[in-house]
């Protein structure tokens, strides 16, 4: 399983990178040639080629769980109609701009989180898959991924001994 941290040149991506002081604005989960992520269009499943044509992969992490079995477990654990969480994103955006302009620390919980998914929340599903397959959680359940920026998620994942940085490809 790979976790891809990406950036685009559109306004939204630039604003997220600026507001979070990061070089990435999006995260996706890859299993072999399949990539799963959540965008404003909802839950997306793409082949790696079409994903990498749309998103510039800036950083990549690898977890040594078997791709085929993990992909099946990952898709089984997601709700059938996983949608984008617009209200959680609005709260996240509000908080990061308060942080950037007023130096108000980010909260530890997203108060507007709903049943939808932000891209960072997909890493929570990947963590559950890792545990289900006997590899242990890759993230602490206490972390609210709906208020975690993609760059913050990258550094949180690096704390796990089963995760390693790999060449972006």
N, C-alpha and C positions, 0 to 999 in steps of 0.2 A: 504494500500500500504506500502510495506517495501522497504528500500534501503539497500542493502547488500554491505559491504565493505570487500574485500577479499585479500588474499595473496596466492601465490603458491611458490613452491620451485624451479621453473625454473629460468634460468638466467635473462630473461626479467623482471620478477616480482622482483627479488632481486635487479636488477639495478634501477628500478623505486623507490623502497623503499629506497635504499641508496641515490639516487640522490635527493629525495624529503624529506629526513629525516622523513619518515613516516613508519607506520607499515602495510599499505595497498597499493595495486598496481592496484586495479580494483574495479569497482562499477557495480552493477546490480540492476534492479528494479523488485520487486516481487509483484504479485497479487495472493493471495491464494496459490495454488500449482504451479503456472506458474512463470517463471523467464525470464526476457528479458535483454539482454546485447549485447554489441558490442565488438567483438574480431577481431584479425587479419583475421579471416575467414568471417567477416561481421556480420550482425545482427543475433543474436541467440535467439531462443525461446526454453527453456528447462523446463522439470518438475523439481521441487525443489530437488528431490532426486538425479537426475543425475548431476544437477548443484553443489550441496553440496558435491558430490563425487569427483568432479574435482577441486573445489575451497574451500579453508579454509575460512570460514566466521569469520572475526576478530571483526567486529563491525556491528551493525544493527540499523537502525532508522525506526520509524513507523510514518505514517501520517494516520489520521483517515478518509480516504475516502473509500467508499465501493469498495471492491476488484473487484467484477464482472463487475460493470459498468465502473470502471476505466480501467480495462484491455481491454475492448472493445474500449473505447475512445483512449487509448494508442496505440493500434495496428492500429486504423483508422488514427491516426495522423502521423504515420511513413510512409515514402515512401515505396512502394511495394518492391523495391530492395535496401534497405538500405545497404550500403557497408561501409567498414572500411576506415577511412581517413588516409592513409599512409603518405601523405605529412604533414598533421597537426601534426601527431605523430612525424615525423622527426624534425619539427620545435620545438615542445615541448621538445624533447630529447636534441636537440642542446642547447636550452635556459636553461634547468635545469643543464646540465653539465657546462655551462658557469657560472651559479650561484654557483654551488658546488665548482668549481676549481678557479674561478676568482672573486667570490663574486659580480657578475654583477646581479642586481635585475631582476626578471622575468618581461617581458613586460605584459601589460594588454590585449593585443590582439595577437592572433595567425595569423601571416601574411600569412601562407600557408594553411589556413583552406579551405576546399573544400566542396562539397555537401555530403560527407560521414560523418560517425559518429565515434567519440571516445567514450569510455565507459562513460566518465564524461558528454558528451553531451546528453546522454539519460536522465539525470536528468532534463535537460531543457524541454524535452518532458513531463516528469512527472509533472513539474511545470505548463506547459500549460494545462494538464489534470486537475490538481487541480483547476486552475482558471475556466476552462470550467464547472466543476461540482459545482461551487459556493463556493469553499473553499479558493479562493485567490491563488496567486502565492506563491510558496515556495522558489523561487530564484529571485533575481533582474535580469531583462532582460539585464542590462548593463554589466553583468559579462560574459566574453568570456569563456565558459566552455571548449573550445578547448585548452586553456592554463592553465587550472585549474587542479591541481593534485588531485587524489582521496582523499588524506588526507586533502587537503585544502577544497575540496568540503564537506567533512564530517563536518568540523568546520563551514563552511558557512551555512549549513543546520541546525545546532544546534542553530543558531541565530533566527530561525523561531519558534514562540510560538506554532505552530500546529505540530511540529516535536518532538518526544521524543526518547530517547535511549531505546532499548529493548534488552532482552537477545538474544544472538546469538543461533539460532537453525534452 
